[in-house]
Amino acid sequence: MLVSYQWLNDYIDLKDITPEEVAELLTRGGLEVDHVHRFHDGIDHVVIGKVIETAPHPDADKLTICQVDTGEETSQIICGAANVVAAEYVVVAKPGAVLPGNVEIKKTTIRGEVSEGMICALDELGVADHMIPKEEQDQIIELGNDAVPGGDALDYLGLNDVILELDLTPNRADALSIIGVAYELSAILDRPIHVPDIEHGAVRKNVADVVSVTVENGEDVPYYGAKVVQKLKIGPSPKWMQMRLIGAGMRPVNNVVDITNYVMLEYGQPLHAFDFDRFGTDEVVTRKAKPGEKMITLDETERVLAGTDVVITNGTDPVALAGVMGGASSEVVDSTTTILLEAAQFDALNVRETAKRLGLRSESSMRFEKGINPQGTSEAAERAAYLLERYAEGSVLNGIVESGEMPQYQQEVEVNLGRVNQRLGTSLHVEEVEQILYRLGFTVESLGESWRVIIPARRLDLNIEEDLMEEVARIHGYDNIPSTYPIGERTGGSLTNTQKLKRKARRFLEGAGMNEAITYSLTSEAKSVQFMLKETAADVRVLMPMSAERQVLRRSLIPHLLDSVGYNKNRQQTNVAFFEMGSVFLPTPDDNLPHEELRIAGALTGAFGESSWAETTTSVDFFVVKGIVEGLAKQLGVHHEWTFQKAERAGLHPGRSAEILMGDELIGFIGELHPTVSKERGLAATYVFELNADVLFKERDTVMKYDPLPKFPGVRRDLAIVVDEKISASEVQRAIEENGGKWLRDVELFDVYEGEHLPAGKKSLAYALSFLNKEETLTDEDIQVVHEQIVSKLQSRLGATLRG
């Protein structure tokens, strides 16, 4: 919600409080102000001028020489706008002015003629092009006859205003209006509020003689009111109104449309104006749309309606979508002289469903969705009638035609002083709490140390005693509430085992030289099927995707990590090591919410580690990545439980990839990107891994156990064997560990050889075996028995032979 500081000043006196102070007060009171916009801060030397005389430039067909009275002097200014004429009041930037975009205005010569300043258009004063009325684009600003030459042009236009950008929570629908924010400030500052003028001179003719209203669906349209205004003159709205709409993010259209938008921002009550002469009949009927029924909305789009949509009709054809958008057939145009003004209450859920289904969320639908103050509906209609009479020369017919019943909001809540102080930890007195309730505009009946409070209809968010306690806390001031310890038994907090392991994993990967990345959970359909740990039949789609690149939930972390690697590579960062810890989303058989699975993934390319004069870096390869993954497994205490096995996976190099098993369960993979994938992405050799962290973080015995230092020396034996090249080193190591007996402490592969002196299709693997007996010194005979047992099993199980 964008709120004009000057507009607020119309309803509550803020002249002694700066916009920044207002923002601070609102934020401390619970209405957070995200930003304070000073759109035209720093602009000066911009004044009102009156064009006294014009003449064509002698050396340029499209330029005009203007003599302009700027109050203190008459200046000659060259202007290229087609709408500059004599006796017109304009905005003049004098020499020395600096306009938005750092445009400095100087005295200059244009085609041989002196120009002492610039006659400005709205965009030259910093107003965005899409906010400028169509008829005023590429034209200078034309001011009214009440302008005074030499006066401050920015002040006249309202461009000296400051806009407060509010970040509202969904429950504070009352603050979706200027008056609602004014009520909030009135309570915070304890100052009176001034309501807008709504008294107009209605003609004797009754509106009921001109139009009738029928509501066929009372649940969806509890109340519908209509007024008629005749003899209108369509034209631009006053400049001050246009600037206030622009400040609120709305583009001015004409005086009638602008007034309905202005009142919506003022009261929070959406209104709609129909061209009554083009309406088709003299009756208004609200009903459910017929399935498949069509209408063209104001954005010139044909809409196919559903049976749940509510439409406003002329008895036959739809002319508006209730609470969402009007129809093109009855749009207010330049020739309009009579309007039907709608002020209604529509069901919030129905409006939301229609707006969401058609992708038509508007300022109007947003307010209906959150709830409209029922007591403000007729007031808003009369306020609009007042403005139409004043700024569109309309004649307002007497009364308002109504159908249905206005929702009655009579919420009574009892609040107790003792409970307020207990919940807030305060020591407030009866008079203090009662005064706060009065300041909030509530009707209060004293019951001793309790109150019966009648809540005004504009505060639909207040329903129970705790709501009123929060209101007391807000207005009393959160900073004034003392800090107290909670009552009850105090217990120390601690991290869960999963949280501890997450932190341990993150610290290890960072210590290994990797940087953490955070990528989107939403991805494209093509990327969602890449690098899946386990194949799933379908993906998980979102109903209203932001784009084709963000329409399904990811099933692997790797595709977006590779996007990050490519992004860095395109910026000359060739040595990259990223990891991410995040969820993937897997479909469930019943198509309910997807199953979230925590994963740890990484992507590395280029050199690994920092180079210095003393040492060189290592290029990333399969074994660097395998070492990182094994180191992570040791940190998490699972390295004895898992094994690697060679595998071929889509997107990975067939000879440089492996799957990771824990028992018989597949929990991850590592490998080099397939050369075709690397080429498609424009990457050098890149290695990736992905692990199922839910399995890694399962509860385990985390008690650390210590062994006493051994009293007896250990023994190391080297074992070199020749096996078929298809047999993996991990298979051999597993066979050694299974047959090494109780004294075997460690097995380490230290050499792999293929080539000369070995038969074709064979390879040599050399292992260092460490043995230790805690009770006595091992003898060569003891070790020889175990050594022969291991060799025998390797020969029978894997066909191994000792290397000579």
C-alpha positions in Angstrom: 0.0 0.0 0.0 1.4 3.4 -1.1 0.3 6.2 1.2 0.7 9.9 0.5 2.0 12.0 3.4 0.2 15.1 2.1 -3.0 13.1 1.7 -2.8 11.9 5.3 -2.5 15.6 6.3 -6.0 16.2 5.0 -7.4 13.9 7.7 -5.0 14.3 10.6 -2.6 17.1 11.5 0.9 16.0 10.8 2.6 19.3 10.1 4.9 19.0 13.1 5.9 15.5 12.3 8.2 14.6 9.4 7.4 11.7 7.0 10.3 9.7 8.5 8.9 10.1 12.0 5.4 9.0 10.7 7.0 5.9 9.2 8.7 5.1 12.5 5.5 5.6 14.5 3.5 3.3 12.1 6.2 0.7 12.1 6.4 0.7 15.9 2.6 0.5 16.0 2.5 -2.7 13.9 2.0 -1.2 10.3 5.5 -1.8 8.9 6.7 0.9 6.5 9.2 -0.7 4.1 10.4 2.5 2.4 10.0 6.3 2.4 10.0 7.5 -1.3 11.0 11.1 -2.0 10.5 11.0 -5.7 11.5 14.6 -6.4 13.9 15.3 -3.6 16.7 17.7 -4.6 14.8 19.4 -7.5 14.7 23.2 -7.2 14.5 26.2 -9.6 11.2 24.8 -11.0 8.5 27.4 -11.0 5.2 28.3 -12.5 5.3 30.3 -15.7 2.7 32.0 -17.9 3.3 32.0 -21.7 2.8 35.6 -22.8 3.6 35.3 -26.4 4.6 32.5 -28.9 6.2 32.7 -32.3 7.5 30.0 -34.7 11.3 29.5 -34.6 12.7 31.0 -37.8 15.1 28.1 -38.4 13.1 25.0 -37.2 9.6 24.0 -38.1 8.8 22.1 -34.9 10.1 24.6 -32.4 8.3 27.6 -30.8 9.9 30.7 -29.3 8.0 31.5 -26.1 8.1 34.6 -23.9 7.3 33.3 -20.4 6.5 35.3 -17.3 8.2 33.4 -14.4 7.2 36.0 -11.7 10.4 38.0 -11.4 11.2 38.3 -15.1 10.1 37.4 -18.6 12.3 34.7 -20.1 12.7 33.5 -23.7 12.4 29.7 -23.9 12.5 27.5 -26.9 9.9 24.7 -26.7 9.3 21.7 -29.0 5.9 20.6 -27.6 2.9 21.0 -30.0 0.5 22.1 -27.2 2.3 25.3 -26.1 0.1 28.3 -26.6 -0.1 31.9 -25.3 -2.0 32.7 -22.1 -1.2 29.2 -20.8 0.3 28.4 -17.4 3.2 25.9 -17.5 6.0 24.4 -15.5 9.4 26.1 -16.1 12.8 24.7 -15.1 15.1 27.8 -14.8 18.8 27.8 -15.5 20.5 26.0 -12.6 17.8 23.4 -12.1 18.9 19.7 -12.0 16.1 17.4 -13.1 15.8 13.6 -12.6 18.4 11.7 -14.6 21.0 14.4 -13.6 19.8 16.7 -16.4 21.2 20.2 -15.7 19.4 23.1 -17.2 21.5 25.9 -18.6 21.0 29.1 -20.7 21.8 28.0 -24.2 21.3 28.8 -27.9 19.1 26.6 -30.1 19.4 27.2 -33.9 20.6 30.8 -33.3 17.9 31.7 -30.7 18.6 32.1 -26.9 16.7 29.7 -24.6 16.7 30.6 -20.9 15.3 27.4 -19.4 12.9 24.6 -20.3 9.1 24.2 -20.3 8.6 20.7 -18.7 6.5 17.7 -19.3 5.6 15.2 -16.5 8.3 12.7 -17.5 10.9 15.4 -17.3 9.9 15.8 -13.6 10.5 12.1 -12.9 7.0 10.7 -13.5 7.2 7.3 -15.1 5.9 7.1 -18.7 3.4 4.4 -17.9 1.8 6.6 -15.2 1.2 9.6 -17.5 -2.3 9.9 -19.0 -2.2 9.0 -22.7 -3.4 12.4 -23.9 -0.5 14.1 -21.9 2.3 12.0 -23.1 5.0 13.9 -25.1 3.2 17.2 -24.1 4.1 19.9 -21.6 2.1 20.2 -18.4 -0.9 22.6 -18.6 -1.7 24.2 -15.3 -5.1 25.7 -14.2 -6.0 29.3 -14.1 -5.4 29.5 -10.4 -1.6 29.1 -10.9 0.5 32.1 -10.0 3.6 32.9 -12.1 6.8 32.4 -10.0 5.1 30.0 -7.5 6.6 26.6 -6.7 5.5 24.3 -9.5 6.3 21.1 -7.6 4.2 22.3 -4.6 1.3 23.2 -7.0 1.4 19.8 -8.6 1.8 17.9 -5.4 5.2 16.6 -6.5 6.8 17.6 -3.2 4.9 14.8 -1.6 6.5 11.9 0.2 5.1 8.3 -0.3 5.1 5.8 2.5 5.3 2.2 1.3 3.5 -0.1 3.8 4.1 -3.8 4.0 0.7 -4.9 5.4 -0.1 -8.3 7.0 -3.2 -10.0 5.5 -5.4 -9.2 8.6 -5.0 -5.4 8.3 -7.5 -4.8 5.5 -8.4 -1.5 7.3 -5.0 0.0 6.4 -5.7 -0.5 2.6 -7.1 3.0 2.7 -5.8 6.5 3.5 -8.6 7.0 6.1 -7.7 3.6 7.7 -4.1 4.7 8.1 -5.2 8.1 9.4 -7.3 6.2 12.1 -4.2 4.3 13.0 -2.1 7.5 13.4 -5.0 9.1 15.3 -4.8 6.3 17.9 -1.0 6.4 18.1 -0.8 10.3 18.4 -4.0 10.7 20.2 -5.1 13.4 17.7 -8.6 13.9 16.2 -9.4 12.7 12.7 -11.2 14.9 10.1 -13.5 12.9 7.8 -13.9 14.0 4.1 -16.8 16.1 2.9 -19.6 14.1 1.3 -22.5 16.6 1.2 -23.6 17.2 -2.3 -26.6 19.0 -3.8 -28.8 16.1 -5.0 -31.5 17.0 -7.5 -35.2 16.3 -6.6 -35.5 13.4 -9.1 -35.2 10.1 -7.3 -32.7 7.5 -8.5 -35.3 4.8 -7.9 -37.4 6.3 -10.8 -34.5 5.7 -13.2 -33.0 2.3 -12.3 -33.9 -0.8 -10.4 -31.5 -3.3 -8.7 -32.1 -7.0 -8.1 -29.8 -9.4 -6.3 -30.4 -13.1 -7.2 -27.6 -14.5 -5.2 -27.6 -13.0 -1.7 -24.7 -15.2 -0.4 -22.3 -13.9 -3.0 -23.7 -10.3 -3.1 -25.0 -9.4 0.4 -25.6 -5.8 -0.6 -25.7 -3.9 -3.9 -26.3 -0.1 -4.1 -26.5 2.1 -7.1 -26.5 5.9 -7.6 -27.0 7.8 -10.9 -25.2 11.0 -11.9 -26.3 12.9 -14.9 -25.1 15.8 -17.1 -21.4 14.9 -16.7 -18.6 16.5 -18.6 -15.8 14.0 -19.2 -12.3 15.5 -19.0 -9.1 15.3 -17.1 -9.3 15.2 -13.3 -7.6 18.0 -11.3 -3.9 17.9 -11.4 -3.7 17.4 -7.6 -5.9 14.3 -7.9 -3.9 13.0 -10.8 -0.6 13.4 -8.8 -2.1 11.6 -5.8 -3.2 8.7 -8.0 0.2 8.5 -9.6 1.8 8.5 -6.1 -0.4 5.5 -5.2 0.7 3.7 -8.4 -2.4 4.3 -10.5 -2.5 5.9 -13.9 -5.0 8.8 -14.4 -7.7 8.2 -17.1 -10.4 10.8 -16.8 -12.3 12.6 -14.1 -15.0 10.0 -13.6 -12.7 6.9 -13.5 -10.1 8.9 -11.4 -12.7 9.8 -8.9 -13.8 6.2 -8.4 -10.2 5.2 -8.0 -9.5 8.1 -5.7 -12.4 7.2 -3.4 -11.3 3.5 -3.4 -7.9 4.6 -2.1 -9.5 7.0 0.3 -12.1 4.7 1.9 -10.9 1.2 0.8 -14.3 0.7 -0.9 -14.0 -0.2 -4.6 -16.6 1.6 -6.8 -17.4 1.1 -10.5 -18.9 3.6 -12.9 -21.0 2.3 -15.9 -22.0 4.5 -18.9 -25.7 4.3 -18.2 -26.6 5.3 -21.8 -24.6 2.2 -23.0 -25.8 0.0 -20.2 -28.6 -1.4 -22.3 -31.6 -1.4 -19.8 -32.7 0.4 -16.7 -32.3 -2.6 -14.4 -29.3 -4.1 -12.7 -29.4 -7.8 -11.9 -26.6 -9.7 -10.2 -26.5 -13.5 -10.8 -24.2 -16.5 -11.2 -22.6 -16.7 -14.7 -23.8 -19.4 -17.0 -21.0 -22.0 -17.6 -19.2 -21.0 -20.8 -20.8 -17.5 -20.9 -18.5 -14.9 -22.4 -17.8 -11.2 -21.9 -15.2 -8.7 -22.8 -13.5 -7.0 -19.8 -12.1 -3.5 -19.7 -8.7 -4.8 -20.8 -10.3 -5.8 -24.2 -9.9 -9.5 -23.4 -12.7 -12.0 -24.0 -13.3 -14.0 -20.8 -15.0 -17.4 -20.7 -16.9 -17.5 -17.4 -17.5 -20.4 -15.0 -20.7 -21.2 -13.2 -19.1 -20.0 -9.9 -18.4 -16.5 -11.2 -20.7 -13.7 -10.1 -21.6 -11.1 -12.8 -23.4 -7.8 -12.9 -25.9 -7.8 -15.8 -28.4 -5.5 -17.4 -31.0 -8.2 -16.9 -29.6 -10.2 -19.9 -25.9 -9.7 -20.7 -23.0 -9.5 -18.3 -21.5 -6.0 -18.0 -19.0 -6.6 -15.1 -17.3 -9.3 -13.1 -18.4 -8.7 -9.6 -15.5 -7.2 -7.5 -12.9 -7.9 -10.2 -13.3 -5.8 -13.4 -15.9 -4.0 -15.4 -16.9 -4.8 -19.0 -15.9 -2.9 -22.1 -19.5 -2.6 -23.3 -20.4 -0.1 -20.6 -17.0 1.6 -20.2 -17.0 5.4 -19.5 -15.8 7.2 -22.6 -15.4 10.8 -23.7 -19.1 11.0 -24.8 -20.5 9.7 -21.5 -23.0 12.0 -19.9 -24.8 9.7 -17.4 -23.2 7.1 -15.1 -24.5 4.4 -12.9 -22.3 4.3 -9.8 -21.9 0.9 -8.2 -21.1 0.5 -4.4 -21.5 -3.1 -3.3 -20.4 -5.8 -0.9 -19.2 -9.1 -2.6 -18.2 -12.4 -1.0 -14.5 -12.4 -0.4 -13.9 -16.1 -1.3 -15.9 -15.9 -4.5 -14.0 -12.8 -5.7 -10.7 -14.4 -4.9 -11.6 -17.6 -6.8 -12.7 -15.6 -9.9 -9.7 -13.3 -9.9 -7.3 -16.2 -9.4 -8.9 -18.4 -12.1 -8.9 -15.6 -14.7 -5.5 -14.1 -13.6 -7.2 -10.7 -13.0 -6.1 -9.7 -9.5 -6.7 -6.0 -9.3 -6.8 -3.2 -6.6 -10.5 -3.8 -6.4 -10.3 -7.6 -6.0 -7.5 -7.4 -3.5 -9.7 -5.3 -1.2 -12.8 -7.4 -1.5 -10.6 -10.5 -0.8 -9.4 -9.1 2.5 -12.7 -7.7 3.6 -14.6 -4.4 3.1 -15.9 -2.2 5.9 -19.7 -2.5 5.5 -20.3 0.8 7.2 -18.2 2.6 4.7 -19.9 1.4 1.5 -22.7 4.1 1.3 -20.3 6.8 2.6 -17.9 6.0 -0.2 -20.7 6.3 -2.8 -21.8 9.7 -1.4 -18.2 10.9 -1.4 -17.8 9.9 -5.0 -21.1 11.7 -5.8 -19.7 14.8 -4.1 -16.5 14.7 -6.2 -18.4 14.0 -9.4 -20.6 17.0 -8.8 -17.6 19.3 -8.1 -15.1 18.1 -10.7 -17.2 16.6 -13.4 -20.2 19.1 -13.2 -22.6 16.2 -12.6 -26.1 16.3 -11.3 -26.6 13.7 -8.6 -30.0 12.1 -8.4 -31.6 11.8 -5.0 -31.0 8.6 -2.9 -29.5 5.2 -3.6 -31.2 2.2 -5.0 -30.4 -0.9 -2.8 -30.9 -4.6 -2.9 -30.0 -7.1 -0.2 -29.0 -6.2 3.3 -25.8 -4.5 4.4 -23.7 -7.0 6.5 -24.0 -6.0 10.2 -20.8 -6.1 12.1 -21.5 -5.7 15.8 -18.6 -7.4 17.5 -18.6 -7.2 21.3 -15.5 -8.5 23.2 -15.0 -8.3 26.9 -11.4 -7.6 28.1 -10.1 -7.8 31.6 -7.3 -5.6 33.1 -5.7 -8.4 35.1 -5.4 -10.6 32.1 -4.1 -7.8 30.0 -1.3 -7.1 32.5 -0.6 -10.8 32.9 -0.2 -11.5 29.2 1.8 -8.3 28.4 3.9 -8.3 31.6 2.8 -4.7 32.3 1.3 -2.9 35.3 -1.2 -0.7 33.4 -4.0 1.1 35.3 -7.6 1.1 34.5 -7.5 4.6 33.2 -4.6 3.9 30.9 -6.2 0.9 29.2 -9.5 2.6 28.9 -7.9 5.7 27.3 -6.1 3.4 24.7 -9.4 1.8 23.8 -11.1 5.2 23.3 -8.2 6.4 21.2 -8.7 3.4 18.9 -12.2 4.6 18.2 -13.9 1.7 20.2 -17.2 2.1 22.1 -16.3 1.1 25.7 -18.6 0.2 28.6 -16.8 0.0 31.9 -17.4 -3.1 34.1 -15.0 -2.2 37.0 -11.7 -3.8 36.1 -13.1 -5.1 32.8 -14.7 -3.5 29.8 -17.3 -4.5 27.2 -15.8 -3.2 23.9 -17.9 -2.7 20.7 -15.5 -2.9 17.8 -16.1 -0.6 14.8 -16.8 -2.3 11.4 -13.6 -1.1 9.9 -11.6 -3.5 12.2 -12.7 -6.9 10.9 -9.5 -8.4 12.3 -10.5 -8.0 16.0 -12.7 -10.8 17.4 -11.4 -12.1 20.7 -9.9 -10.8 23.9 -6.3 -11.5 22.8 -6.8 -9.3 19.8 -7.6 -6.4 22.0 -4.6 -7.2 24.2 -2.5 -6.8 21.1 -4.1 -3.5 20.4 -3.3 -2.2 23.9 0.3 -3.4 23.5 0.6 -1.6 20.1 -0.7 1.7 21.3 1.0 1.6 24.7 4.2 0.9 22.7 6.1 -2.4 22.4 9.2 -0.5 23.6 7.4 0.3 26.9 6.7 -3.3 27.7 9.3 -4.5 30.3 11.4 -7.5 29.6 10.6 -10.4 31.9 11.6 -14.0 32.3 9.0 -16.6 31.4 7.2 -18.1 34.4 7.7 -21.9 35.0 10.4 -24.4 34.9 13.4 -23.3 32.9 15.1 -25.8 30.6 18.1 -25.4 28.4 17.5 -25.6 24.7 19.7 -27.8 22.5 20.0 -28.8 18.9 18.5 -32.0 17.6 20.8 -34.7 16.3 19.9 -33.7 12.7 20.6 -30.1 13.3 24.0 -31.0 14.7 24.8 -33.2 11.7 23.7 -30.5 9.3 26.1 -28.0 10.9 28.9 -30.6 11.0 28.4 -31.4 7.3 28.3 -27.7 6.4 31.5 -27.0 8.4 33.3 -29.9 6.8 32.5 -28.9 3.2 33.4 -25.3 3.8 36.6 -26.4 5.4 37.3 -28.5 2.3 37.3 -25.4 0.3 33.8 -25.4 -1.1 31.3 -22.5 -1.1 27.7 -22.9 -0.2 25.1 -22.0 -2.9 21.3 -21.6 -2.5 19.4 -22.2 -5.7 15.7 -22.1 -6.8 13.4 -25.0 -5.8 11.4 -24.3 -8.9 12.8 -25.4 -12.2 11.9 -26.2 -15.8 10.4 -29.4 -17.0 13.6 -30.3 -18.9 15.9 -29.8 -15.9 13.6 -31.7 -13.5 14.4 -35.0 -15.1 18.2 -34.5 -15.1 20.5 -36.2 -12.5 17.7 -37.9 -10.5 19.0 -40.2 -7.8 16.1 -42.5 -8.4 13.7 -42.4 -11.3 10.2 -41.1 -10.5 7.3 -41.4 -12.9 6.0 -37.9 -12.7 7.1 -34.4 -11.6 5.4 -32.1 -9.1 3.9 -29.0 -10.9 2.8 -25.7 -9.5 -0.6 -24.4 -10.4 0.4 -20.8 -11.4 4.1 -20.8 -12.4 6.0 -17.6 -12.7 7.5 -18.8 -16.0 8.3 -21.9 -18.1 11.6 -22.0 -16.2 9.9 -22.2 -12.9 6.9 -24.5 -13.4 7.9 -27.8 -11.6 9.7 -28.6 -8.3 13.2 -29.9 -8.6 14.1 -33.6 -8.2 17.8 -33.0 -8.0 20.0 -30.1 -6.8 22.7 -30.6 -9.5 21.1 -28.8 -12.6 20.9 -25.5 -10.8 24.3 -25.9 -9.3 25.6 -26.4 -12.8 23.8 -23.2 -13.8 25.7 -21.4 -11.0 29.0 -22.9 -12.3 28.2 -21.7 -15.8 27.3 -18.2 -14.5 30.7 -17.9 -12.8 32.6 -19.4 -15.8 31.0 -16.7 -18.0 32.5 -14.1 -15.6 36.0 -15.5 -15.8 35.7 -17.6 -12.6 37.0 -20.9 -13.8 37.9 -22.5 -10.4 34.6 -23.2 -8.8 33.6 -25.6 -6.0 29.9 -25.3 -4.9 27.8 -27.3 -2.5 24.1 -27.1 -1.6 22.1 -28.6 1.2 18.4 -28.5 0.3 15.2 -30.3 -0.4 14.1 -32.1 -3.5 10.4 -32.8 -4.1 9.3 -36.3 -5.1 5.7 -37.2 -6.2 3.6 -39.4 -3.9 1.2 -42.1 -5.1 -1.9 -40.3 -3.9 -0.9 -37.0 -5.6 -1.1 -35.1 -2.3 1.7 -33.0 -1.1 5.1 -34.2 -2.5 7.6 -36.0 -0.3 10.5 -33.7 0.6 13.9 -35.3 0.8 17.0 -33.5 2.1 20.0 -33.8 -0.2 23.6 -32.6 -0.2 25.1 -32.0 -3.6 28.2 -30.5 -5.1 29.7 -29.3 -8.4 33.5 -28.7 -8.9 35.6 -27.6 -11.8 39.0 -26.2 -12.6 41.8 -26.1 -10.0 41.1 -27.2 -6.4 42.7 -25.2 -3.6 44.7 -22.0 -3.5 48.0 -21.8 -5.2 51.1 -20.1 -3.6 54.8 -19.9 -4.1 55.3 -23.0 -2.0 52.8 -25.3 -3.6 50.7 -25.7 -6.7 47.0 -26.4 -7.0 45.5 -29.8 -7.9 43.1 -30.1 -10.8 39.7 -31.4 -9.8 39.3 -35.1 -10.8 37.2 -38.0 -9.7 39.4 -38.9 -6.8 39.4 -35.3 -5.4 35.6 -35.4 -5.3 35.6 -39.0 -3.9 37.9 -37.9 -1.2 35.6 -35.0 -0.2 32.6 -37.4 -0.1 34.5 -39.9 1.9 35.7 -37.2 4.3 32.1 -36.1 4.8 31.1 -39.7 5.5 33.8 -39.9 8.2 32.6 -36.7 9.8 29.1 -38.1 10.0 30.3 -41.5 11.2 28.9 -43.6 8.3 32.1 -44.3 6.3 32.2 -48.0 7.5 28.6 -48.5 6.4 28.8 -47.5 2.7 30.5 -48.7 -0.4 31.2 -47.4 -3.9 30.4 -49.3 -7.0 31.0 -48.5 -10.6 27.9 -47.3 -12.5 26.7 -45.7 -15.7 24.2 -42.9 -15.1 22.5 -40.5 -17.6 24.5 -37.3 -17.9 27.7 -38.7 -16.4 30.9 -40.0 -17.9 30.5 -43.9 -18.2 34.0 -44.6 -17.0 34.3 -41.9 -14.3 31.2 -42.3 -12.2 30.1 -44.4 -9.3 27.0 -45.0 -7.1 27.2 -45.0 -3.3 25.4 -47.8 -1.4 24.6 -48.1 2.3 23.9 -51.8 2.6 21.7 -52.4 -0.4 20.2 -48.9 -0.5 21.3 -46.4 -3.1 22.0 -43.2 -1.3 24.1 -41.2 -3.8 26.4 -40.9 -6.7 29.6 -39.1 -7.9 31.1 -38.6 -11.3 32.3 -36.4 -14.1 29.8 -34.8 -16.4 29.4 -36.6 -19.7 31.5 -34.7 -22.4 28.3 -33.9 -24.4 26.6 -32.4 -21.3 29.7 -30.3 -20.6 29.8 -29.1 -24.2 26.1 -28.2 -24.2 26.6 -26.1 -21.0 29.9 -24.6 -22.2 31.8 -26.1 -19.2 35.3 -27.6 -18.8 35.6 -31.0 -17.1 33.1 -30.8 -14.2 32.5 -33.3 -11.4 29.4 -33.6 -9.3 28.0 -35.5 -6.4 24.6 -35.9 -4.7 23.8 -37.7 -1.4 20.5 -38.5 0.4 21.1 -36.6 3.6 17.9 -38.0 5.2 19.7 -41.3 5.3 23.0 -39.8 6.4 21.4 -37.9 9.3 19.4 -40.8 10.8 19.8 -41.2 14.5 22.9 -43.1 15.4 24.9 -43.8 18.5 26.8 -40.6 18.7 28.6 -41.4 22.0 32.3 -41.1 21.4 34.3 -44.1 22.5 38.0 -44.1 23.3 40.5 -46.9 23.3 43.6 -46.8 25.5 46.9 -46.3 23.7 48.3 -49.7 22.6 51.1 -51.1 24.8 52.4 -53.4 22.0 53.6 -52.5 18.5 51.6 -53.0 15.4 52.7 -54.8 12.2 52.3 -53.7 8.6 52.3 -56.1 5.7 52.1 -55.1 2.0 50.0 -57.2 -0.3 50.2 -56.9 -4.1 47.8 -59.0 -6.2 46.8 -59.3 -9.9 43.1 -59.3 -10.7 40.9 -58.9 -13.7 40.6 -55.2 -14.7 36.9 -55.3 -14.2 37.1 -56.1 -10.5 37.0 -52.9 -8.4 39.4 -52.0 -5.7 36.5 -51.7 -3.3 35.6 -55.4 -3.9 39.1 -56.5 -3.1 39.3 -54.3 0.0 36.0 -55.7 1.2 37.2 -59.2 0.8 40.4 -58.4 2.8 38.4 -56.8 5.6 36.0 -59.7 5.8 38.9 -62.3 6.1 41.5 -60.2 8.0 40.5 -61.5 11.4 40.3 -59.6 14.7 43.8 -58.1 14.5 43.3 -56.3 11.2 43.0 -52.6 11.9 43.3 -50.8 8.5 43.5 -51.5 4.8 44.9 -48.8 2.5 45.3 -49.0 -1.3 48.6 -47.4 -2.2 49.3 -48.5 -5.8 47.4 -49.4 -9.0 49.3 -50.6 -12.0 48.3 -51.7 -15.6 50.6 -52.2 -18.6 53.9 -53.8 -19.3 54.8 -57.1 -17.6 51.1 -57.8 -16.9 48.8 -60.0 -19.0 46.2 -58.2 -21.1 43.0 -57.4 -19.2 44.7 -57.6 -15.8 45.8 -55.0 -13.2 47.9 -54.9 -10.1 46.5 -53.6 -6.8 48.9 -53.1 -3.8 47.5 -52.7 -0.3 49.1 -51.8 3.1 47.5 -54.0 5.8 47.9 -52.9 9.5 47.6 -55.4 12.3 47.5 -54.9 16.1 47.0 -57.2 19.1 46.2 -55.1 22.2 47.1 -58.0 24.5 50.6 -59.1 23.2 53.2 -58.5 20.6 52.3 -60.2 17.2 54.8 -62.6 15.8 55.6 -63.2 12.1 54.0 -66.6 12.4 50.7 -65.0 13.6 50.6 -62.6 10.7 51.6 -65.2 8.2 48.5 -67.3 9.1 46.2 -64.4 8.6 48.0 -63.3 5.4 47.7 -66.8 3.9 44.0 -66.8 4.8 43.4 -63.5 3.0 45.3 -64.6 -0.1 43.4 -67.9 -0.2 40.0 -66.1 -0.1 41.1 -63.6 -2.8 42.2 -66.4 -5.1 39.0 -68.4 -4.7 36.6 -65.5 -4.6 38.1 -63.1 -7.1 40.6 -65.2 -9.1 43.5 -63.1 -7.8 47.1 -64.1 -8.0 50.1 -62.8 -6.0 52.2 -60.5 -7.9 55.8 -61.7 -8.1 
